[in-house]
Amino acid sequence: MDKTRQLRLAKDAMDRDWADPGLDLDTVAAHAGYSRYHFIRAFKEAYGETPGQYLTHRRIERAEDLLRTANLSVTEICHLVGFSSVGTFSARFKTWTGLTPSEYRTKHVGRGAALIPGCYLDSFAGLRPSGRG
C-alpha cells in the first residue's frame, strides 16, 4: 500500500472517531502501518500539522458547533468532544479561537436558532435515556 493511502486511512480514522477519548497516537499510527514516531513525521509532512494537532482541531471545531447550538455546559461539551480535562480543553480552545469556551458561546449564541436542549442531544448520542432533561 502506498504512503499516501496509508496516511489517509489514519486520517479517516481520526475523522470518524475524533470524539473517542481513547483514540491515541499508537492506535492511529497502527491504521497507517507506521511506528508512532515515523507516523508523526510522515503525517506532518503530508498534512502540515502533527496528528495530535489535527485531532485537537477536529475536536475544537465540533465544540464550536455545540457551543453555538446546544444547551450543554462547557464541561459536558468538553467530554463529548473527547477531552478528559476541562482545563486542557479550555486552554486549547482559547489557543485555537482566541476566546474561552464561555466567551465563544456568549459571542455566538443568539445569531441563529434557539439552543437545542442537552437532553435531546444526549438521547440522540445514546448518553441518557430520553425523557430525562
BALOBA-1460 file (C-alpha; in Angstrom, 3 decimals):
// residues 133
<rec num="1" residu="m" x="0.000" y="0.000" z="0.000"/>
<rec num="2" residu="d" x="1.429" y="3.421" z="-0.862"/>
<rec num="3" residu="k" x="2.310" y="6.036" z="1.737"/>
<rec num="4" residu="t" x="-0.498" y="8.435" z="0.822"/>
<rec num="5" residu="r" x="-3.155" y="5.752" z="1.151"/>
<rec num="6" residu="q" x="-1.771" y="4.602" z="4.487"/>
<rec num="7" residu="l" x="-1.815" y="8.152" z="5.868"/>
<rec num="8" residu="r" x="-5.324" y="8.703" z="4.507"/>
<rec num="9" residu="l" x="-6.572" y="5.607" z="6.373"/>
<rec num="10" residu="a" x="-5.209" y="7.033" z="9.614"/>
<rec num="11" residu="k" x="-6.690" y="10.480" z="8.912"/>
<rec num="12" residu="d" x="-10.044" y="8.840" z="8.127"/>
<rec num="13" residu="a" x="-9.894" y="7.046" z="11.492"/>
<rec num="14" residu="m" x="-9.371" y="10.392" z="13.245"/>
<rec num="15" residu="d" x="-12.219" y="11.960" z="11.249"/>
<rec num="16" residu="r" x="-14.511" y="9.077" z="12.192"/>
<rec num="17" residu="d" x="-13.507" y="8.501" z="15.835"/>
<rec num="18" residu="w" x="-12.500" y="12.041" z="16.910"/>
<rec num="19" residu="a" x="-14.815" y="12.005" z="19.949"/>
<rec num="20" residu="d" x="-13.323" y="8.823" z="21.392"/>
<rec num="21" residu="p" x="-11.095" y="9.884" z="24.311"/>
<rec num="22" residu="g" x="-9.285" y="6.552" z="23.928"/>
<rec num="23" residu="l" x="-8.125" y="7.442" z="20.417"/>
<rec num="24" residu="d" x="-4.385" y="7.745" z="20.846"/>
<rec num="25" residu="l" x="-1.316" y="8.073" z="18.686"/>
<rec num="26" residu="d" x="-0.483" y="4.366" z="18.742"/>
<rec num="27" residu="t" x="-3.985" y="3.437" z="17.549"/>
<rec num="28" residu="v" x="-3.930" y="5.966" z="14.724"/>
<rec num="29" residu="a" x="-0.379" y="5.037" z="13.688"/>
<rec num="30" residu="a" x="-1.477" y="1.393" z="13.525"/>
<rec num="31" residu="h" x="-4.145" y="2.365" z="10.949"/>
<rec num="32" residu="a" x="-1.312" y="3.651" z="8.770"/>
<rec num="33" residu="g" x="1.014" y="0.749" z="9.500"/>
<rec num="34" residu="y" x="3.694" y="3.018" z="10.982"/>
<rec num="35" residu="s" x="5.536" y="3.273" z="14.264"/>
<rec num="36" residu="r" x="4.312" y="6.261" z="16.254"/>
<rec num="37" residu="y" x="7.400" y="8.409" z="15.627"/>
<rec num="38" residu="h" x="7.615" y="7.674" z="11.912"/>
<rec num="39" residu="f" x="3.878" y="8.328" z="11.654"/>
<rec num="40" residu="i" x="4.163" y="11.757" z="13.291"/>
<rec num="41" residu="r" x="6.860" y="12.821" z="10.807"/>
<rec num="42" residu="a" x="5.030" y="11.405" z="7.766"/>
<rec num="43" residu="f" x="1.669" y="12.886" z="8.774"/>
<rec num="44" residu="k" x="3.148" y="16.344" z="9.365"/>
<rec num="45" residu="e" x="4.949" y="16.206" z="6.045"/>
<rec num="46" residu="a" x="1.717" y="15.252" z="4.238"/>
<rec num="47" residu="y" x="-0.810" y="17.455" z="6.083"/>
<rec num="48" residu="g" x="1.208" y="20.312" z="7.593"/>
<rec num="49" residu="e" x="0.416" y="19.508" z="11.218"/>
<rec num="50" residu="t" x="1.007" y="16.656" z="13.625"/>
<rec num="51" residu="p" x="-1.693" y="14.027" z="14.179"/>
<rec num="52" residu="g" x="-2.280" y="15.459" z="17.664"/>
<rec num="53" residu="q" x="-2.783" y="18.959" z="16.281"/>
<rec num="54" residu="y" x="-5.145" y="17.650" z="13.614"/>
<rec num="55" residu="l" x="-7.237" y="15.732" z="16.145"/>
<rec num="56" residu="t" x="-7.352" y="18.713" z="18.501"/>
<rec num="57" residu="h" x="-8.559" y="20.951" z="15.670"/>
<rec num="58" residu="r" x="-11.310" y="18.477" z="14.748"/>
<rec num="59" residu="r" x="-12.449" y="18.363" z="18.372"/>
<rec num="60" residu="i" x="-12.379" y="22.159" z="18.755"/>
<rec num="61" residu="e" x="-14.399" y="22.603" z="15.552"/>
<rec num="62" residu="r" x="-17.060" y="20.255" z="16.905"/>
<rec num="63" residu="a" x="-17.019" y="22.053" z="20.266"/>
<rec num="64" residu="e" x="-17.599" y="25.349" z="18.454"/>
<rec num="65" residu="d" x="-20.710" y="23.841" z="16.841"/>
<rec num="66" residu="l" x="-22.001" y="22.574" z="20.183"/>
<rec num="67" residu="l" x="-21.326" y="25.863" z="21.958"/>
<rec num="68" residu="r" x="-23.353" y="27.696" z="19.313"/>
<rec num="69" residu="t" x="-26.240" y="25.238" z="19.138"/>
<rec num="70" residu="a" x="-26.566" y="23.101" z="22.269"/>
<rec num="71" residu="n" x="-27.737" y="23.893" z="25.759"/>
<rec num="72" residu="l" x="-24.920" y="21.928" z="27.395"/>
<rec num="73" residu="s" x="-22.341" y="23.030" z="29.935"/>
<rec num="74" residu="v" x="-18.743" y="23.590" z="28.897"/>
<rec num="75" residu="t" x="-17.821" y="20.507" z="30.933"/>
<rec num="76" residu="e" x="-20.358" y="18.354" z="29.071"/>
<rec num="77" residu="i" x="-19.111" y="19.623" z="25.722"/>
<rec num="78" residu="c" x="-15.511" y="19.037" z="26.786"/>
<rec num="79" residu="h" x="-16.242" y="15.369" z="27.389"/>
<rec num="80" residu="l" x="-18.485" y="14.934" z="24.341"/>
<rec num="81" residu="v" x="-15.712" y="16.074" z="22.011"/>
<rec num="82" residu="g" x="-13.115" y="13.741" z="23.503"/>
<rec num="83" residu="f" x="-11.204" y="15.799" z="26.072"/>
<rec num="84" residu="s" x="-10.859" y="14.396" z="29.570"/>
<rec num="85" residu="s" x="-9.710" y="17.638" z="31.222"/>
<rec num="86" residu="v" x="-11.747" y="20.851" z="31.179"/>
<rec num="87" residu="g" x="-8.566" y="22.849" z="31.800"/>
<rec num="88" residu="t" x="-6.813" y="21.360" z="28.779"/>
<rec num="89" residu="f" x="-9.943" y="21.755" z="26.673"/>
<rec num="90" residu="s" x="-10.333" y="25.418" z="27.653"/>
<rec num="91" residu="a" x="-6.657" y="26.213" z="27.056"/>
<rec num="92" residu="r" x="-6.607" y="24.530" z="23.636"/>
<rec num="93" residu="f" x="-9.931" y="26.108" z="22.707"/>
<rec num="94" residu="k" x="-8.618" y="29.581" z="23.567"/>
<rec num="95" residu="t" x="-5.389" y="28.974" z="21.651"/>
<rec num="96" residu="w" x="-7.385" y="27.933" z="18.569"/>
<rec num="97" residu="t" x="-10.208" y="30.528" z="18.691"/>
<rec num="98" residu="g" x="-8.789" y="33.366" z="20.791"/>
<rec num="99" residu="l" x="-11.717" y="33.009" z="23.209"/>
<rec num="100" residu="t" x="-12.521" y="30.790" z="26.160"/>
<rec num="101" residu="p" x="-15.437" y="28.394" z="25.532"/>
<rec num="102" residu="s" x="-17.730" y="30.613" z="27.649"/>
<rec num="103" residu="e" x="-16.666" y="33.765" z="25.798"/>
<rec num="104" residu="y" x="-17.194" y="31.985" z="22.482"/>
<rec num="105" residu="r" x="-20.710" y="30.938" z="23.479"/>
<rec num="106" residu="t" x="-21.601" y="34.445" z="24.665"/>
<rec num="107" residu="k" x="-20.342" y="35.941" z="21.408"/>
<rec num="108" residu="h" x="-22.090" y="33.463" z="19.089"/>
<rec num="109" residu="v" x="-25.345" y="32.438" z="20.778"/>
<rec num="110" residu="g" x="-28.364" y="34.336" z="19.567"/>
<rec num="111" residu="r" x="-27.155" y="34.594" z="15.993"/>
<rec num="112" residu="g" x="-29.100" y="31.593" z="14.853"/>
<rec num="113" residu="a" x="-31.715" y="29.164" z="16.032"/>
<rec num="114" residu="a" x="-32.519" y="28.505" z="19.676"/>
<rec num="115" residu="l" x="-30.205" y="26.207" z="21.577"/>
<rec num="116" residu="i" x="-31.040" y="22.508" z="21.399"/>
<rec num="117" residu="p" x="-31.768" y="21.151" z="24.898"/>
<rec num="118" residu="g" x="-28.976" y="18.931" z="26.161"/>
<rec num="119" residu="c" x="-31.339" y="16.059" z="26.961"/>
<rec num="120" residu="y" x="-32.196" y="15.754" z="23.257"/>
<rec num="121" residu="l" x="-28.545" y="15.718" z="22.244"/>
<rec num="122" residu="d" x="-27.682" y="13.219" z="24.959"/>
<rec num="123" residu="s" x="-30.570" y="10.977" z="23.920"/>
<rec num="124" residu="f" x="-29.548" y="11.172" z="20.277"/>
<rec num="125" residu="a" x="-25.941" y="10.355" z="21.182"/>
<rec num="126" residu="g" x="-27.090" y="7.496" z="23.446"/>
<rec num="127" residu="l" x="-25.810" y="9.138" z="26.611"/>
<rec num="128" residu="r" x="-29.062" y="9.318" z="28.552"/>
<rec num="129" residu="p" x="-32.445" y="7.691" z="28.188"/>
<rec num="130" residu="s" x="-34.836" y="10.100" z="26.503"/>
<rec num="131" residu="g" x="-37.336" y="11.856" z="28.693"/>
<rec num="132" residu="r" x="-34.710" y="12.995" z="31.200"/>
<rec num="133" residu="g" x="-33.802" y="16.528" z="30.526"/>
